[in-house]
């Protein structure tokens, strides 16, 4: 794997990845971090891959523009919390305070992002634990433990020994989305698959789930743009 740059304004970093199984050049843009990856046959010259990227330059730039730029969270940033954009402002005292339209973060300006991220993880754990307690009681199956991570490939998981894992970024979604993911993973305590019986279990303990599931598919990736 090697890196190069597609010239222009701004220049676009490209990751060149060789594959013995590739028969032609393919191009992929990650919706999570905006990385542009070219996969090329093992013996193909990199100049040919770069020429291919140049021929797709407008397509690449259009997709990157639609994704939006990553945002380093600080004072003045607008950050989604519970599905609502809140302006990050300077706080007083020692605790982060959430208001109607603002979230006040005290302390040094260069630590605002880190402090806010830590706070969001705390309330994510609290709300997910409460939701899982309710859904596990409704299902009649206890879970073992809950852990939070900053996962990119999934919003949650459940192991056969009852360990639940969630992305802490669920606190940024509308409440019904967070609750849907909690119910989804709790339902795996009874069905470790995605069979009709599993989805029936989700609907029994949560209710109709297509709308929050669809929200995650269309809007979820955008939450990874916020860098704390």
Backbone as CSV, one residue per row, in Angstrom:
resi,resn,N_x,N_y,N_z,CA_x,CA_y,CA_z,C_x,C_y,C_z
1,UNK,0.850,-1.186,0.000,0.000,0.000,0.000,0.888,1.240,0.000
2,UNK,0.557,2.231,-0.834,1.339,3.457,-0.893,0.395,4.642,-1.022
3,UNK,0.941,5.825,-0.795,0.146,7.048,-0.850,0.673,7.962,-1.941
4,UNK,-0.240,8.665,-2.588,0.125,9.700,-3.539,-0.963,10.768,-3.453
5,UNK,-0.881,11.764,-4.328,-1.821,12.891,-4.249,-2.364,13.188,-5.631
6,UNK,-3.664,13.437,-5.705,-4.288,13.923,-6.932,-4.206,15.437,-6.900
7,UNK,-3.439,16.068,-7.811,-3.267,17.521,-7.753,-4.594,18.253,-7.963
8,UNK,-4.656,19.480,-7.487,-5.846,20.307,-7.660,-6.042,21.181,-6.445
9,UNK,-7.200,21.814,-6.357,-7.504,22.702,-5.243,-8.790,22.255,-4.567
10,UNK,-8.679,21.636,-3.381,-7.425,21.247,-2.724,-6.906,19.938,-3.297
11,UNK,-5.630,19.611,-3.059,-5.123,18.309,-3.483,-5.812,17.199,-2.692
12,UNK,-5.978,16.047,-3.310,-6.697,14.940,-2.673,-5.730,13.781,-2.431
13,UNK,-5.502,13.409,-1.175,-4.652,12.242,-0.894,-5.298,10.970,-1.446
14,UNK,-4.476,10.129,-2.049,-4.939,8.855,-2.589,-4.156,7.724,-1.934
15,UNK,-4.857,6.656,-1.593,-4.207,5.446,-1.092,-4.208,4.429,-2.220
16,UNK,-3.017,3.968,-2.611,-2.871,2.961,-3.651,-2.724,1.588,-2.994
17,UNK,-3.623,0.701,-3.329,-3.615,-0.643,-2.740,-3.538,-1.683,-3.850
18,UNK,-2.543,-2.556,-3.773,-2.391,-3.597,-4.797,-3.055,-4.887,-4.334
19,UNK,-3.655,-5.578,-5.280,-4.318,-6.840,-4.975,-4.044,-7.842,-6.084
20,UNK,-3.622,-9.036,-5.687,-3.357,-10.087,-6.665,-4.642,-10.551,-7.346
21,UNK,-5.788,-10.303,-6.707,-7.070,-10.729,-7.267,-7.717,-9.680,-8.163
22,UNK,-7.204,-8.432,-8.110,-7.805,-7.356,-8.912,-7.503,-7.565,-10.393
23,UNK,-8.511,-7.386,-11.218,-8.350,-7.494,-12.668,-8.442,-6.131,-13.348
24,UNK,-8.878,-5.144,-12.599,-8.976,-3.781,-13.126,-8.852,-2.811,-11.965
25,UNK,-8.724,-1.527,-12.275,-8.627,-0.513,-11.233,-10.025,-0.231,-10.668
26,UNK,-10.129,-0.209,-9.365,-11.378,0.196,-8.724,-11.101,1.355,-7.771
27,UNK,-12.124,2.162,-7.543,-11.992,3.359,-6.725,-13.077,3.340,-5.660
28,UNK,-12.685,3.657,-4.437,-13.639,3.676,-3.334,-13.401,4.891,-2.458
29,UNK,-14.496,5.558,-2.062,-14.421,6.684,-1.126,-15.128,6.268,0.154
30,UNK,-14.397,6.286,1.263,-14.988,5.933,2.545,-15.876,7.069,3.033
31,UNK,-17.125,6.744,3.349,-18.020,7.744,3.915,-17.703,8.026,5.373
32,UNK,-16.864,7.199,5.983,-16.517,7.406,7.385,-15.448,8.468,7.559
33,UNK,-14.371,8.379,6.755,-13.277,9.329,6.935,-12.863,10.041,5.653
34,UNK,-13.590,9.804,4.532,-13.276,10.493,3.292,-12.057,9.963,2.574
35,UNK,-11.510,8.840,3.011,-10.315,8.286,2.373,-10.648,7.780,0.970
36,UNK,-9.804,8.163,0.007,-9.976,7.726,-1.375,-8.955,6.625,-1.646
37,UNK,-9.452,5.425,-1.947,-8.579,4.269,-2.148,-8.708,3.746,-3.568
38,UNK,-7.567,3.567,-4.221,-7.511,2.938,-5.534,-6.932,1.541,-5.367
39,UNK,-7.670,0.540,-5.806,-7.176,-0.835,-5.797,-6.783,-1.197,-7.223
40,UNK,-5.572,-1.661,-7.403,-5.078,-1.932,-8.749,-4.418,-3.296,-8.834
41,UNK,-4.413,-3.899,-10.030,-3.750,-5.189,-10.215,-2.288,-5.125,-9.801
42,UNK,-1.760,-6.252,-9.417,-0.436,-6.313,-8.812,0.662,-5.707,-9.671
43,UNK,0.610,-5.899,-10.990,1.703,-5.465,-11.859,1.411,-4.162,-12.612
44,UNK,0.294,-3.540,-12.333,-0.050,-2.308,-13.044,0.775,-1.135,-12.515
45,UNK,1.271,-0.301,-13.420,2.061,0.865,-13.010,1.172,1.873,-12.277
46,UNK,1.722,2.502,-11.232,0.958,3.483,-10.456,0.540,4.670,-11.314
47,UNK,1.328,5.013,-12.335,0.973,6.154,-13.176,-0.364,5.909,-13.884
48,UNK,-0.642,4.644,-14.198,-1.919,4.331,-14.839,-3.072,4.495,-13.854
49,UNK,-2.842,4.127,-12.601,-3.869,4.310,-11.580,-4.110,5.800,-11.336
50,UNK,-3.029,6.596,-11.324,-3.179,8.036,-11.140,-3.924,8.657,-12.313
51,UNK,-3.645,8.191,-13.524,-4.377,8.679,-14.701,-5.864,8.341,-14.591
52,UNK,-6.159,7.160,-14.071,-7.556,6.763,-13.858,-8.225,7.703,-12.853
53,UNK,-7.503,8.012,-11.769,-8.050,8.925,-10.765,-8.303,10.306,-11.368
54,UNK,-7.392,10.783,-12.229,-7.588,12.081,-12.876,-8.846,12.076,-13.741
55,UNK,-9.107,10.949,-14.389,-10.297,10.871,-15.241,-11.581,10.885,-14.415
56,UNK,-11.469,10.550,-13.123,-12.633,10.525,-12.225,-12.613,11.685,-11.231
57,UNK,-11.761,12.696,-11.507,-11.547,13.744,-10.515,-12.840,14.452,-10.112
58,UNK,-13.662,14.843,-11.070,-14.882,15.573,-10.726,-15.821,14.715,-9.897
59,UNK,-15.913,13.445,-10.238,-16.743,12.509,-9.468,-16.248,12.415,-8.028
60,UNK,-14.917,12.317,-7.872,-14.330,12.229,-6.534,-14.643,13.489,-5.734
61,UNK,-14.426,14.659,-6.363,-14.647,15.918,-5.650,-16.120,16.102,-5.301
62,UNK,-17.006,15.697,-6.179,-18.444,15.811,-5.892,-18.829,14.946,-4.686
63,UNK,-18.292,13.728,-4.632,-18.619,12.844,-3.520,-18.024,13.345,-2.204
64,UNK,-16.818,13.874,-2.242,-16.210,14.410,-1.031,-16.978,15.642,-0.543
65,UNK,-17.442,16.458,-1.472,-18.217,17.643,-1.095,-19.550,17.238,-0.465
66,UNK,-20.177,16.200,-1.011,-21.458,15.736,-0.471,-21.274,15.152,0.927
67,UNK,-20.125,14.525,1.175,-19.861,13.953,2.493,-19.683,15.042,3.535
68,UNK,-19.089,16.163,3.152,-18.801,17.219,4.104,-17.417,17.061,4.705
69,UNK,-16.900,18.141,5.225,-15.566,18.138,5.797,-15.596,17.629,7.239
70,UNK,-14.495,17.003,7.652,-14.360,16.650,9.061,-14.344,17.930,9.890
71,UNK,-14.899,17.853,11.090,-14.941,19.029,11.964,-14.227,18.742,13.258
72,UNK,-13.201,19.540,13.541,-12.515,19.452,14.819,-13.325,20.245,15.831
73,UNK,-13.893,19.574,16.805,-14.852,20.198,17.721,-14.144,21.155,18.670
74,UNK,-14.690,22.361,18.769,-14.172,23.381,19.666,-15.227,24.442,19.882
75,UNK,-14.854,25.543,20.512,-15.799,26.629,20.738,-16.338,27.125,19.400
76,UNK,-17.654,27.272,19.308,-18.291,27.726,18.077,-18.760,26.613,17.171
77,UNK,-18.359,25.366,17.460,-18.808,24.227,16.652,-20.285,23.937,16.926
78,UNK,-20.949,23.388,15.933,-22.303,22.868,16.099,-22.228,21.353,16.118
79,UNK,-22.632,20.753,17.233,-22.480,19.310,17.444,-23.847,18.694,17.713
80,UNK,-24.181,17.579,17.050,-25.466,16.927,17.328,-25.430,16.174,18.658
81,UNK,-26.409,16.441,19.473,-26.591,15.708,20.729,-28.070,15.349,20.814
82,UNK,-28.371,14.069,20.891,-29.766,13.648,20.892,-30.499,14.043,19.633
83,UNK,-29.774,14.115,18.512,-30.379,14.447,17.235,-30.578,15.922,16.993
84,UNK,-30.132,16.779,17.931,-30.308,18.225,17.790,-28.947,18.907,17.779
85,UNK,-28.743,19.827,16.830,-27.476,20.554,16.767,-27.403,21.579,17.889
86,UNK,-26.325,21.503,18.665,-26.089,22.451,19.750,-24.781,23.189,19.496
87,UNK,-24.780,24.492,19.740,-23.569,25.303,19.591,-22.699,25.139,20.833
88,UNK,-21.428,24.849,20.630,-20.485,24.704,21.740,-20.006,26.095,22.160
89,UNK,-20.232,26.444,23.438,-19.860,27.763,23.954,-18.998,27.581,25.201
90,UNK,-18.360,28.673,25.601,-17.518,28.628,26.789,-18.394,28.514,28.037
91,UNK,-18.060,27.579,28.910,-18.817,27.381,30.138,-18.089,27.899,31.351
92,UNK,-18.777,27.909,32.470,-18.186,28.306,33.749,-18.315,27.134,34.714
93,UNK,-17.596,27.228,35.814,-17.650,26.140,36.778,-16.820,24.951,36.322
94,UNK,-17.255,23.751,36.710,-16.455,22.562,36.423,-17.161,21.557,35.520
95,UNK,-18.479,21.714,35.342,-19.241,20.697,34.614,-19.746,21.201,33.276
96,UNK,-19.853,20.295,32.321,-20.485,20.592,31.041,-21.989,20.734,31.286
97,UNK,-22.595,21.753,30.663,-24.017,22.014,30.842,-24.707,22.059,29.482
98,UNK,-25.787,21.272,29.342,-26.557,21.259,28.104,-27.786,22.139,28.259
99,UNK,-27.943,23.101,27.338,-29.106,23.961,27.326,-29.999,23.644,26.142
100,UNK,-30.912,24.566,25.849,-31.849,24.356,24.748,-31.147,24.347,23.398
101,UNK,-30.232,25.289,23.208,-29.567,25.444,21.913,-28.051,25.419,22.006
102,UNK,-27.526,25.329,23.237,-26.084,25.402,23.426,-25.625,24.310,24.383
103,UNK,-24.342,24.019,24.281,-23.713,23.132,25.257,-22.455,23.851,25.749
104,UNK,-22.445,24.174,27.045,-21.384,24.995,27.632,-20.298,24.098,28.213
105,UNK,-19.074,24.320,27.742,-17.949,23.483,28.150,-16.915,24.367,28.840
106,UNK,-16.662,24.162,30.132,-15.672,24.977,30.844,-14.259,24.475,30.598
107,UNK,-13.286,25.259,31.049,-11.897,24.829,30.977,-11.139,25.452,29.826
108,UNK,-9.923,24.978,29.634,-9.038,25.514,28.601,-9.625,25.304,27.216
109,UNK,-9.435,26.304,26.370,-10.001,26.244,25.024,-9.461,25.069,24.225
110,UNK,-8.178,24.748,24.410,-7.597,23.661,23.625,-8.021,22.272,24.118
111,UNK,-8.789,22.232,25.205,-9.267,20.960,25.747,-10.777,20.803,25.606
112,UNK,-11.422,21.757,24.936,-12.882,21.730,24.835,-13.361,20.453,24.152
113,UNK,-12.760,20.098,23.012,-13.188,18.915,22.280,-13.054,17.653,23.109
114,UNK,-11.903,17.487,23.756,-11.669,16.283,24.556,-12.617,16.214,25.745
115,UNK,-12.860,17.367,26.379,-13.746,17.376,27.545,-15.181,17.070,27.142
116,UNK,-15.609,17.645,26.022,-16.961,17.386,25.549,-17.114,15.920,25.139
117,UNK,-16.110,15.371,24.456,-16.170,13.968,24.066,-16.297,13.054,25.267
118,UNK,-15.526,13.333,26.335,-15.594,12.513,27.544,-16.978,12.608,28.186
119,UNK,-17.549,13.803,28.182,-18.886,13.999,28.754,-19.938,13.236,27.959
120,UNK,-19.855,13.307,26.643,-20.830,12.605,25.806,-20.749,11.095,26.005
121,UNK,-19.551,10.582,26.226,-19.407,9.150,26.490,-20.089,8.759,27.807
122,UNK,-19.986,9.629,28.800,-20.623,9.344,30.090,-22.136,9.269,29.949
123,UNK,-22.724,10.258,29.276,-24.187,10.226,29.176,-24.648,9.149,28.200
124,UNK,-23.808,8.801,27.217,-24.149,7.690,26.325,-24.247,6.395,27.120
125,UNK,-23.277,6.157,27.995,-23.292,4.942,28.811,-24.539,4.901,29.693
126,UNK,-24.874,6.028,30.307,-26.029,6.080,31.195,-27.325,5.777,30.437
127,UNK,-27.502,6.400,29.273,-28.745,6.215,28.530,-28.839,4.835,27.897
128,UNK,-27.717,4.311,27.412,-27.732,2.974,26.834,-27.970,1.914,27.907
129,UNK,-27.375,2.094,29.077,-27.591,1.133,30.158,-29.054,1.124,30.575
130,UNK,-29.661,2.301,30.692,-31.070,2.372,31.051,-31.956,1.707,30.023
131,UNK,-31.668,1.963,28.737,-32.457,1.363,27.666,-32.291,-0.155,27.651
132,UNK,-31.058,-0.627,27.805,-30.809,-2.070,27.793,-31.475,-2.758,28.980
133,UNK,-31.468,-2.109,30.139,-32.158,-2.677,31.300,-33.637,-2.893,30.987
134,UNK,-34.257,-1.876,30.383,-35.690,-1.969,30.071,-35.976,-3.057,29.040
135,UNK,-35.169,-3.104,27.970,-35.425,-4.070,26.907,-35.088,-5.492,27.348
136,UNK,-34.049,-5.653,28.174,-33.711,-6.984,28.679,-34.826,-7.511,29.583
137,UNK,-35.420,-6.618,30.373,-36.540,-7.021,31.225,-37.737,-7.428,30.371
138,UNK,-37.991,-6.667,29.306,-39.115,-6.993,28.418,-38.878,-8.317,27.695
139,UNK,-37.628,-8.580,27.340,-37.285,-9.817,26.635,-37.255,-11.017,27.584
140,UNK,-36.954,-10.743,28.861,-36.805,-11.831,29.824,-35.456,-12.509,29.748
141,UNK,-34.445,-11.777,29.240,-33.080,-12.313,29.134,-32.101,-11.275,29.687
142,UNK,-31.308,-11.613,30.698,-30.343,-10.646,31.229,-29.106,-10.544,30.341
143,UNK,-28.471,-9.389,30.357,-27.179,-9.245,29.684,-26.082,-9.252,30.737
144,UNK,-24.861,-9.409,30.277,-23.734,-9.553,31.182,-23.068,-8.215,31.496
145,UNK,-22.721,-7.473,30.464,-22.040,-6.189,30.668,-22.213,-5.329,29.425
146,UNK,-21.913,-4.040,29.581,-21.959,-3.087,28.469,-20.603,-2.415,28.351
147,UNK,-20.082,-2.329,27.141,-18.880,-1.543,26.879,-19.176,-0.564,25.750
148,UNK,-18.475,0.574,25.767,-18.621,1.589,24.729,-17.301,1.742,23.991
149,UNK,-17.382,1.881,22.667,-16.198,2.104,21.841,-16.528,3.133,20.770
150,UNK,-15.509,3.546,20.048,-15.728,4.450,18.907,-15.612,3.613,17.640
151,UNK,-16.570,2.725,17.433,-16.529,1.795,16.312,-16.974,2.474,15.026
152,UNK,-16.432,2.010,13.906,-16.772,2.569,12.601,-17.568,1.598,11.739
153,UNK,-17.447,0.309,12.012,-18.095,-0.670,11.141,-19.460,-1.109,11.647
154,UNK,-19.757,-0.854,12.911,-21.053,-1.264,13.458,-21.425,-0.345,14.615
155,UNK,-22.732,-0.270,14.880,-23.242,0.573,15.965,-23.362,-0.197,17.268
156,UNK,-23.391,-1.505,17.181,-23.479,-2.303,18.388,-23.208,-3.757,18.079
157,UNK,-23.034,-4.544,19.131,-22.846,-5.982,18.959,-23.246,-6.674,20.245
158,UNK,-23.465,-7.990,20.124,-23.824,-8.820,21.270,-23.101,-10.150,21.124
159,UNK,-22.440,-10.600,22.179,-21.739,-11.877,22.137,-22.596,-12.965,22.778
160,UNK,-22.195,-14.206,22.571,-22.969,-15.330,23.080,-22.993,-15.389,24.606
161,UNK,-22.024,-14.703,25.261,-22.045,-14.695,26.726,-22.740,-13.455,27.293
162,UNK,-23.480,-12.743,26.431,-24.305,-11.636,26.907,-23.588,-10.312,27.069
163,UNK,-22.434,-10.136,26.416,-21.714,-8.868,26.476,-22.200,-7.963,25.343
164,UNK,-22.673,-6.780,25.703,-23.166,-5.815,24.728,-22.117,-4.729,24.510
165,UNK,-21.936,-4.342,23.255,-21.022,-3.260,22.909,-21.761,-2.255,22.037
166,UNK,-21.512,-0.963,22.276,-22.156,0.085,21.502,-21.147,1.167,21.140
167,UNK,-21.431,1.850,20.034,-20.685,3.062,19.701,-21.194,4.195,20.583
168,UNK,-20.276,4.899,21.234,-20.713,6.005,22.089,-21.345,7.132,21.270
169,UNK,-21.080,7.162,19.947,-21.643,8.216,19.111,-23.160,8.099,18.948
170,UNK,-23.740,7.028,19.459,-25.200,6.928,19.448,-25.847,8.059,20.239
171,UNK,-25.111,8.663,21.174,-25.671,9.777,21.935,-25.923,10.977,21.027
172,UNK,-25.317,10.991,19.848,-25.501,12.084,18.905,-26.764,11.909,18.062
173,UNK,-27.326,10.703,18.064,-28.489,10.404,17.240,-29.777,10.804,17.958
174,UNK,-30.910,10.880,17.237,-32.189,11.071,17.915,-32.421,9.952,18.933
175,UNK,-33.106,10.227,20.039,-33.293,9.215,21.093,-33.882,7.905,20.594
176,UNK,-34.820,7.982,19.628,-35.432,6.746,19.151,-34.428,5.857,18.422
177,UNK,-33.392,6.462,17.849,-32.360,5.674,17.166,-31.495,4.955,18.193
178,UNK,-31.076,5.674,19.232,-30.301,5.046,20.311,-31.093,3.887,20.910
179,UNK,-32.374,4.093,21.147,-33.197,3.036,21.750,-33.361,1.854,20.794
180,UNK,-33.486,2.127,19.510,-33.590,1.026,18.548,-32.335,0.156,18.578
181,UNK,-31.154,0.775,18.583,-29.916,-0.004,18.581,-29.808,-0.815,19.879
182,UNK,-30.188,-0.210,21.011,-30.180,-0.949,22.275,-31.097,-2.171,22.186
183,UNK,-32.311,-1.977,21.665,-33.260,-3.089,21.534,-32.735,-4.145,20.565
184,UNK,-32.121,-3.707,19.482,-31.571,-4.622,18.477,-30.546,-5.558,19.116
185,UNK,-29.611,-4.995,19.867,-28.565,-5.830,20.457,-29.112,-6.694,21.583
186,UNK,-30.029,-6.168,22.375,-30.641,-6.976,23.437,-31.396,-8.150,22.828
187,UNK,-32.072,-7.932,21.692,-32.820,-9.016,21.042,-31.913,-10.165,20.636
188,UNK,-30.619,-9.872,20.424,-29.674,-10.948,20.092,-29.421,-11.884,21.275
189,UNK,-29.791,-11.472,22.480,-29.649,-12.372,23.627,-30.514,-13.616,23.455
190,UNK,-31.591,-13.469,22.692,-32.475,-14.608,22.424,-32.207,-15.249,21.070
191,UNK,-31.795,-14.437,20.093,-31.562,-14.928,18.734,-30.244,-14.362,18.219
192,UNK,-29.212,-15.196,18.133,-27.899,-14.724,17.676,-27.830,-14.779,16.148
193,UNK,-28.768,-14.143,15.489,-28.850,-14.151,14.040,-29.771,-13.013,13.620
194,UNK,-30.074,-12.909,12.338,-31.023,-11.912,11.841,-32.184,-12.613,11.132
195,UNK,-32.670,-13.644,11.780,-33.778,-14.429,11.259,-35.100,-13.681,11.463
196,UNK,-36.181,-14.151,10.836,-37.499,-13.547,11.101,-37.853,-13.548,12.584
197,UNK,-37.419,-14.582,13.312,-37.694,-14.641,14.749,-36.971,-13.511,15.480
198,UNK,-35.746,-13.214,15.031,-35.015,-12.102,15.643,-35.750,-10.786,15.435
199,UNK,-36.117,-10.483,14.187,-36.774,-9.206,13.905,-38.125,-9.110,14.602
200,UNK,-38.794,-10.236,14.767,-40.038,-10.240,15.532,-39.765,-9.878,16.990
201,UNK,-38.644,-10.353,17.512,-38.256,-10.009,18.878,-37.965,-8.530,19.033
202,UNK,-37.258,-7.943,18.040,-36.990,-6.500,18.075,-38.301,-5.726,18.103
203,UNK,-39.228,-6.112,17.235,-40.501,-5.391,17.170,-41.318,-5.578,18.448
204,UNK,-41.199,-6.730,19.069,-41.959,-6.968,20.299,-41.485,-6.084,21.437
205,UNK,-40.170,-5.886,21.576,-39.676,-5.110,22.719,-39.483,-3.626,22.393
206,UNK,-39.368,-3.304,21.098,-39.148,-1.900,20.719,-40.353,-1.294,20.015
207,UNK,-40.933,-2.022,19.078,-41.995,-1.491,18.234,-41.497,-1.383,16.802
208,UNK,-42.228,-0.689,15.923,-41.790,-0.527,14.531,-40.391,0.094,14.480
209,UNK,-39.498,-0.528,13.729,-38.089,-0.136,13.765,-37.546,0.358,12.427
210,UNK,-38.351,0.346,11.375,-37.814,0.681,10.052,-37.314,2.118,9.971
211,UNK,-38.014,3.052,10.616,-37.600,4.454,10.525,-36.261,4.716,11.198
212,UNK,-36.036,4.310,12.463,-34.707,4.529,13.053,-33.605,3.735,12.359
213,UNK,-33.934,2.545,11.871,-32.949,1.771,11.132,-32.553,2.504,9.852
214,UNK,-33.532,3.085,9.169,-33.251,3.849,7.961,-32.439,5.093,8.251
215,UNK,-32.703,5.748,9.408,-31.938,6.942,9.784,-30.448,6.602,9.890
216,UNK,-30.146,5.489,10.523,-28.742,5.101,10.664,-28.084,4.873,9.310
217,UNK,-28.827,4.285,8.388,-28.267,3.997,7.070,-27.971,5.266,6.284
218,UNK,-28.826,6.264,6.416,-28.657,7.480,5.610,-27.847,8.565,6.318
219,UNK,-27.933,8.638,7.648,-27.311,9.739,8.391,-26.169,9.315,9.309
220,UNK,-26.105,8.039,9.619,-25.169,7.598,10.642,-23.710,7.883,10.341
221,UNK,-23.284,7.670,9.108,-21.870,7.865,8.776,-21.407,9.292,9.022
222,UNK,-22.314,10.249,8.900,-21.924,11.656,9.070,-21.454,11.950,10.493
223,UNK,-21.834,11.157,11.454,-21.448,11.406,12.845,-19.954,11.190,13.074
224,UNK,-19.311,10.440,12.179,-17.881,10.199,12.325,-17.042,11.387,11.866
225,UNK,-17.683,12.416,11.314,-16.939,13.603,10.867,-16.481,14.439,12.061
226,UNK,-17.139,14.269,13.197,-16.829,15.112,14.363,-15.639,14.529,15.121
227,UNK,-14.588,15.310,15.171,-13.344,14.873,15.802,-13.187,15.575,17.160
228,UNK,-13.202,14.787,18.210,-13.108,15.317,19.573,-11.689,15.223,20.115
